[in-house]
Amino acid sequence: RICIFSLSTGKLELVDRVILSQEAWQRRLSAGQYRVARMKGTEPAFSGEYHDLHDAGLYRCVCCGTDLFSSHSKFDSGTGWPSFSAPVHMNNVGFHEDRSFGMVRTEVTCARCDAHLGHVFDDGPSPAKTRYCINSASLSFVPSHGKNREKGDMDGR
């Protein structure tokens, strides 16, 4: 079990980790979502569904529905990927060294299901100066005024 912050309750909640076989993830996700979230892929810049979305709402993990980022922390970095200054809570994300492509970067994952989300960089806005560069394919968006537009909620929220 793991402690995850729920934006709807404003509390840390003890939840089960989400562990599925690769075959189960493939059945649950689209081919693009699976390639990015489960196989650590990257969508091309400016191609993702949410890179230019400016609506108020919540971004959740497309795999398990964990609350990840609020639209309040989203900003236009000009990179072509959704960029956020901070997650909704540090408990909801994990960090891992990524040495792929001849670079050293910090990978960001969902703490509950280990989905690959993207990377975090130290060139974001003040005061934290962090830029969470996140793939749209790893996210689902819940508008502040409506229901979830995508699958990905393991708790029926």
Backbone as numpy.savetxt, mean C-alpha at the origin, in Angstrom:
# Nx Ny Nz CAx CAy CAz Cx Cy Cz
-0.37 -13.62 15.21 -1.22 -12.43 15.21 -0.34 -11.20 15.21
-0.94 -10.07 14.78 -0.19 -8.83 14.63 -1.08 -7.65 15.01
-0.49 -6.60 15.56 -1.23 -5.38 15.90 -1.24 -4.45 14.71
-2.42 -4.12 14.21 -2.61 -3.23 13.06 -3.53 -2.10 13.48
-3.23 -0.89 13.01 -4.06 0.26 13.30 -5.24 0.30 12.34
-6.43 0.48 12.88 -7.64 0.64 12.08 -8.05 2.10 12.09
-8.12 2.70 10.92 -8.52 4.10 10.83 -9.97 4.29 11.26
-10.83 3.29 11.02 -12.24 3.43 11.37 -12.47 3.43 12.88
-11.66 2.69 13.63 -11.82 2.67 15.09 -10.85 3.61 15.79
-9.77 3.98 15.09 -8.75 4.82 15.69 -7.92 4.08 16.72
-7.89 2.74 16.63 -7.19 1.93 17.63 -6.32 0.87 16.96
-5.33 0.42 17.71 -4.57 -0.76 17.31 -5.42 -1.98 17.62
-5.48 -2.91 16.67 -6.28 -4.11 16.84 -5.41 -5.33 16.57
-5.60 -6.37 17.35 -4.90 -7.62 17.15 -5.64 -8.42 16.08
-4.95 -8.70 14.96 -5.57 -9.42 13.84 -4.66 -10.57 13.41
-5.25 -11.53 12.72 -4.46 -12.63 12.17 -3.67 -12.13 10.97
-2.44 -12.66 10.85 -1.69 -12.40 9.62 -2.40 -13.11 8.48
-2.26 -12.62 7.28 -2.88 -13.23 6.11 -1.79 -13.95 5.33
-1.88 -15.28 5.32 -0.89 -16.11 4.64 -1.65 -17.04 3.71
-1.45 -16.86 2.42 -2.10 -17.69 1.41 -1.03 -18.29 0.50
-1.38 -19.35 -0.18 -0.47 -19.93 -1.17 -0.40 -19.01 -2.38
0.65 -19.15 -3.18 0.75 -18.34 -4.40 -0.44 -18.60 -5.33
-0.91 -19.82 -5.36 -2.07 -20.16 -6.19 -3.32 -19.42 -5.71
-3.50 -19.35 -4.39 -4.66 -18.63 -3.84 -4.56 -17.13 -4.14
-3.35 -16.57 -4.04 -3.18 -15.14 -4.39 -3.49 -14.92 -5.86
-3.07 -15.82 -6.72 -3.33 -15.68 -8.16 -4.83 -15.71 -8.46
-5.57 -16.52 -7.73 -7.02 -16.57 -7.92 -7.68 -15.30 -7.42
-7.16 -14.73 -6.36 -7.76 -13.57 -5.69 -7.48 -12.25 -6.41
-6.32 -12.13 -7.03 -5.86 -10.87 -7.60 -5.88 -10.90 -9.12
-5.92 -9.73 -9.74 -5.73 -9.65 -11.19 -4.28 -9.98 -11.49
-3.97 -10.23 -12.76 -2.60 -10.56 -13.15 -1.64 -9.41 -12.78
-2.05 -8.18 -13.02 -1.21 -7.03 -12.69 -1.02 -6.85 -11.20
-2.07 -7.03 -10.43 -1.96 -6.94 -8.97 -1.04 -8.03 -8.44
-1.18 -9.23 -8.94 -0.34 -10.34 -8.49 1.13 -10.07 -8.82
1.41 -9.62 -10.04 2.79 -9.35 -10.46 3.45 -8.31 -9.56
2.72 -7.26 -9.22 3.29 -6.19 -8.39 3.30 -6.57 -6.91
2.15 -6.94 -6.37 2.02 -7.14 -4.93 2.67 -8.43 -4.42
2.61 -9.48 -5.19 3.13 -10.76 -4.71 4.50 -11.11 -5.30
4.81 -10.60 -6.51 6.08 -10.93 -7.17 7.06 -9.76 -7.16
6.73 -8.69 -6.42 7.60 -7.52 -6.25 7.87 -6.78 -7.55
6.83 -6.72 -8.40 6.96 -5.99 -9.65 6.76 -4.49 -9.45
6.86 -3.75 -10.53 6.62 -2.31 -10.52 5.80 -1.97 -11.75
4.76 -1.18 -11.57 3.99 -0.72 -12.71 4.72 0.45 -13.37
4.56 0.64 -14.68 5.21 1.77 -15.34 4.73 3.11 -14.75
5.63 4.08 -14.72 5.28 5.42 -14.22 4.09 5.98 -15.00
3.23 6.69 -14.30 2.06 7.37 -14.85 1.00 6.42 -15.41
1.11 5.12 -15.12 0.14 4.15 -15.65 -0.87 3.69 -14.61
-0.57 3.87 -13.33 -1.41 3.34 -12.27 -2.71 4.11 -12.08
-3.70 3.41 -11.61 -5.04 3.98 -11.42 -5.06 5.16 -10.44
-4.17 5.18 -9.48 -4.26 6.19 -8.42 -3.18 7.27 -8.45
-2.28 7.26 -9.43 -1.19 8.24 -9.41 -1.70 9.67 -9.51
-2.83 9.88 -10.16 -3.36 11.23 -10.33 -4.72 11.40 -9.64
-5.05 10.52 -8.72 -6.32 10.61 -7.99 -6.18 11.61 -6.85
-7.12 12.53 -6.75 -7.07 13.56 -5.72 -8.28 13.51 -4.78
-9.07 12.44 -4.85 -10.25 12.30 -4.00 -9.83 12.03 -2.55
-10.70 12.44 -1.63 -10.48 12.15 -0.21 -10.86 10.71 0.06
-10.03 10.03 0.85 -10.34 8.66 1.19 -9.15 7.92 1.77
-9.27 6.61 1.75 -8.31 5.71 2.39 -7.78 4.72 1.35
-6.48 4.52 1.36 -5.85 3.52 0.51 -5.54 2.30 1.36
-6.03 1.15 0.89 -5.84 -0.11 1.61 -5.00 -1.08 0.79
-4.48 -2.08 1.46 -3.76 -3.15 0.77 -4.74 -3.90 -0.12
-4.40 -4.07 -1.39 -5.28 -4.77 -2.32 -5.39 -6.25 -1.97
-4.41 -6.78 -1.27 -4.41 -8.20 -0.93 -5.24 -8.53 0.30
-5.11 -7.72 1.37 -5.75 -8.09 2.63 -6.66 -7.01 3.22
-6.69 -5.83 2.65 -7.58 -4.78 3.13 -7.05 -3.95 4.28
-5.80 -4.14 4.66 -5.23 -3.35 5.76 -5.17 -1.87 5.38
-5.56 -1.00 6.30 -5.46 0.44 6.09 -3.99 0.82 5.97
-3.63 1.51 4.88 -2.23 1.84 4.65 -1.95 3.34 4.62
-2.67 4.08 3.77 -2.38 5.50 3.58 -3.68 6.29 3.48
-3.65 7.49 4.02 -4.78 8.41 3.91 -4.51 9.38 2.77
-5.57 9.82 2.12 -5.41 10.83 1.07 -4.83 12.12 1.63
-4.96 12.33 2.94 -4.41 13.54 3.57 -2.89 13.57 3.50
-2.25 12.40 3.39 -0.79 12.36 3.32 -0.29 12.20 1.88
-1.21 12.19 0.90 -0.83 12.01 -0.51 -0.39 13.35 -1.08
0.65 13.32 -1.91 1.10 14.53 -2.58 1.61 14.18 -3.98
1.69 15.18 -4.84 2.16 14.98 -6.21 3.67 15.13 -6.24
4.37 14.01 -6.37 5.83 14.03 -6.39 6.38 14.20 -7.80
5.51 14.08 -8.80 5.95 14.17 -10.19 6.62 12.92 -10.70
6.61 11.84 -9.90 7.30 10.61 -10.28 6.43 9.66 -11.11
5.11 9.84 -11.08 4.22 8.94 -11.80 3.65 7.82 -10.97
3.98 7.79 -9.68 3.40 6.81 -8.77 2.73 7.55 -7.63
1.70 6.98 -7.02 1.11 7.62 -5.85 2.19 7.80 -4.78
2.26 9.00 -4.23 3.28 9.31 -3.21 2.60 9.81 -1.95
3.09 9.34 -0.82 2.53 9.67 0.48 3.65 10.08 1.41
3.36 10.98 2.34 4.38 11.41 3.29 4.49 10.46 4.48
3.45 9.67 4.74 3.46 8.75 5.88 2.33 7.74 5.75
2.50 6.55 6.32 1.38 5.60 6.40 0.40 6.03 7.49
-0.77 5.41 7.55 -1.72 5.75 8.61 -1.17 5.38 9.98
-0.30 4.38 10.04 0.36 3.99 11.28 1.57 3.13 10.90
2.66 3.31 11.61 3.88 2.55 11.31 3.69 1.04 11.52
2.73 0.63 12.37 2.47 -0.80 12.57 1.95 -1.47 11.30
1.38 -0.69 10.39 0.70 -1.27 9.23 1.63 -1.56 8.05
2.88 -1.11 8.14 3.84 -1.34 7.06 5.11 -1.97 7.60
5.81 -2.66 6.71 7.11 -3.22 7.04 8.16 -2.64 6.11
9.41 -2.74 6.51 10.51 -2.20 5.73 11.58 -3.27 5.55
12.12 -3.34 4.34 13.12 -4.36 4.01 14.14 -3.77 3.05
15.40 -4.12 3.25 16.43 -3.68 2.32 16.22 -4.35 0.97
16.29 -3.57 -0.10 16.10 -4.06 -1.46 17.35 -3.70 -2.26
18.09 -4.71 -2.70 19.32 -4.49 -3.46 19.14 -4.85 -4.94
17.90 -4.89 -5.42 17.66 -5.22 -6.82 18.06 -4.06 -7.74
18.29 -4.38 -8.99 18.60 -3.40 -10.04 19.85 -2.58 -9.74
20.79 -3.15 -8.97 22.05 -2.47 -8.69 21.93 -1.26 -7.78
20.83 -1.17 -7.04 20.61 -0.05 -6.12 20.36 -0.60 -4.72
20.48 0.26 -3.73 20.07 -0.08 -2.37 18.91 0.84 -2.04
17.74 0.24 -1.85 16.53 1.00 -1.53 15.85 0.35 -0.34
14.84 1.03 0.19 14.04 0.46 1.27 12.67 0.10 0.72
12.39 -1.19 0.66 11.11 -1.68 0.20 10.07 -1.49 1.31
8.84 -1.16 0.92 7.72 -1.04 1.85 6.76 -2.18 1.56
6.36 -2.90 2.61 5.42 -4.01 2.46 4.24 -3.82 3.41
3.17 -4.53 3.16 2.05 -4.58 4.08 2.48 -5.46 5.26
2.31 -4.96 6.46 2.74 -5.71 7.65 1.88 -6.95 7.88
0.66 -6.95 7.38 -0.25 -8.06 7.65 -0.09 -9.23 6.67
0.18 -8.93 5.39 0.24 -10.02 4.40 1.54 -10.03 3.59
2.44 -9.10 3.88 3.74 -9.02 3.20 3.64 -8.63 1.73
2.55 -8.03 1.29 2.45 -7.57 -0.09 3.49 -6.50 -0.35
4.12 -6.55 -1.51 5.04 -5.49 -1.94 4.20 -4.26 -2.30
4.52 -3.14 -1.67 3.80 -1.89 -1.94 4.60 -0.96 -2.83
5.88 -0.83 -2.55 6.75 0.09 -3.27 8.00 0.33 -2.46
8.46 1.60 -2.45 9.69 1.95 -1.74 9.51 3.28 -1.03
10.34 3.52 -0.02 10.32 4.80 0.69 11.66 5.49 0.47
11.60 6.80 0.24 12.79 7.61 -0.02 12.81 8.80 0.93
13.96 9.42 1.06 14.12 10.54 2.00 14.07 11.91 1.31
13.31 12.00 0.21 13.21 13.25 -0.54 11.79 13.82 -0.57
11.01 13.50 0.45 9.63 13.97 0.52 9.51 15.34 1.16
8.27 15.78 1.35 8.04 17.11 1.93 8.38 17.16 3.42
8.64 18.35 3.90 8.88 18.58 5.34 7.59 18.35 6.10
7.60 18.00 7.35 8.79 17.91 8.19 9.48 16.54 8.12
8.78 15.49 7.76 9.38 14.14 7.82 10.36 13.89 6.68
10.14 14.54 5.55 10.98 14.37 4.36 10.96 12.95 3.81
9.87 12.21 4.06 9.75 10.86 3.50 8.77 10.88 2.34
9.09 10.06 1.33 8.20 9.87 0.18 7.99 8.38 0.01
6.79 7.94 0.33 6.40 6.55 0.11 5.90 6.48 -1.32
6.69 5.88 -2.18 6.39 5.75 -3.61 5.74 4.39 -3.79
4.42 4.38 -3.99 3.63 3.16 -3.88 2.95 2.83 -5.21
2.96 1.56 -5.57 2.30 1.10 -6.79 0.79 1.10 -6.62
0.07 1.67 -7.58 -1.40 1.63 -7.55 -1.92 0.20 -7.50
-1.23 -0.71 -8.19 -1.69 -2.11 -8.26 -1.69 -2.79 -6.90
-0.97 -2.24 -5.94 -0.93 -2.81 -4.59 -1.99 -2.22 -3.67
-2.77 -1.28 -4.20 -3.74 -0.54 -3.37 -5.17 -0.73 -3.86
-6.08 -0.55 -2.93 -7.49 -0.33 -3.27 -7.86 0.99 -2.59
-8.83 1.70 -3.15 -9.18 3.02 -2.64 -10.61 3.02 -2.13
-10.81 3.55 -0.93 -12.13 3.70 -0.35 -12.41 5.20 -0.22
-13.31 5.74 -1.06 -13.63 7.16 -0.94 -14.21 7.46 0.43
-13.98 8.66 0.93 -14.50 9.05 2.24 -16.01 8.93 2.32
-16.69 9.06 1.20 -18.15 9.07 1.18 -18.76 7.78 0.64
-17.95 6.74 0.42 -18.56 5.57 -0.21 -17.89 4.27 0.16
-18.20 3.26 -0.62 -17.73 1.89 -0.39 -16.43 1.64 -1.13
-15.77 0.56 -0.76 -14.54 0.14 -1.39 -14.77 -0.17 -2.86
-13.91 0.38 -3.74 -14.04 0.17 -5.18 -13.36 -1.11 -5.63
-12.58 -1.74 -4.78 -11.81 -2.91 -5.18 -12.00 -4.03 -4.17
-11.62 -5.23 -4.60 -11.54 -6.34 -3.64 -10.33 -6.11 -2.76
-10.22 -6.86 -1.69 -9.01 -6.80 -0.90 -9.25 -6.66 0.58
-10.48 -6.79 1.03 -10.76 -6.59 2.45 -11.05 -7.94 3.08
-10.12 -8.44 3.87 -10.25 -9.75 4.48 -11.24 -9.75 5.65
-11.56 -8.57 6.16 -12.45 -8.47 7.32 -13.86 -8.05 6.96
-14.17 -7.86 5.71 -15.51 -7.44 5.32 -15.78 -5.98 5.59
-14.72 -5.19 5.83 -14.90 -3.75 6.07 -15.17 -3.04 4.78
